[in-house]
Amino acid sequence: MKIVGATALVTGANRGIGKAFAEELLERGAAKVYAGVRDVTTVTDPRLVPVQLDVTDAARVAAVAAELTDVDLLVNNAGTGLPGLPLSASLVDARAELEVNYLSLVSMTEAFAPVLAANGGGAFVNMLSIVSFVGAPNLSTYSASKAAAWSYSNSSRVQLKQQGTEVVGVHVGYVDTDLIAAFDVPKIAPREVAVAAFDGLEAGEPEVLVDEWSREVKAGLSDDQRLIYPGVEEEFAAALAA
């Protein structure tokens, strides 16, 4: 799909990766970019069209889909995550992560698939994560929600292909956002994610592995217990000892 002339909706477009997605769409010649956010006053870029949208509210999602009949590109970016170890993670936090990171993807896809079909097919770009592939102990429930989103993205791609709609899954490691602010690790800029994602979309790629770390982990999935998890265990042990 080509972005020039497209009408896009980006969820969570007021900050972080979502803001970078919206700005990159405009740079690439999108005709209109809707910014789907809970609080429209947080959208300060006059080039964007604010839309009140809580992605966990399925009724509101359906209403927005009925209103924005010109959308042909939907970026499912809205996400949430809180640190939590497997044996002490909050169930309240885990449910919230599932609602935002996974279940909203289902409702957004179901609501907007007919809109995209009516506009020639278009595409969904789903912001996933490296932890879609590997469970991070310190982000255990977040990892699980992203794994569910990855699986849904893969299955929906198969069905949506029948109506000419593309689905691009975007995976990346540490990005300089609020979620990773407390982690003292190398991070890439949000714009790098947006550039890679839209390069992949325009090239017709079903999946974008933004950084080398994501590429290495994806390559190791055929034998993850030997190629991936020993490193995860080593890092976890070092963190406990620090």
WODAWO-V297555 format. One record per helix or strand of 3 or more residues. SS is the DSSP state (~ for helix, > for strand). FROM is the first residue (numbers start at 1). LEN is the number of residues. If there is no record, write none. Layout:
BEGIN
ss = (SS;SS)
from = (FROM;FROM)
len = (LEN;LEN)
END
This chain:
BEGIN
ss = (>;~;>;~;>;~;>;~;>;~;~;>;~;~;>;~;~;~)
from = (7;16;32;40;49;58;73;91;123;130;140;166;178;190;207;212;221;229)
len = (5;12;6;3;4;10;4;28;5;3;24;6;3;13;3;8;7;13)
END
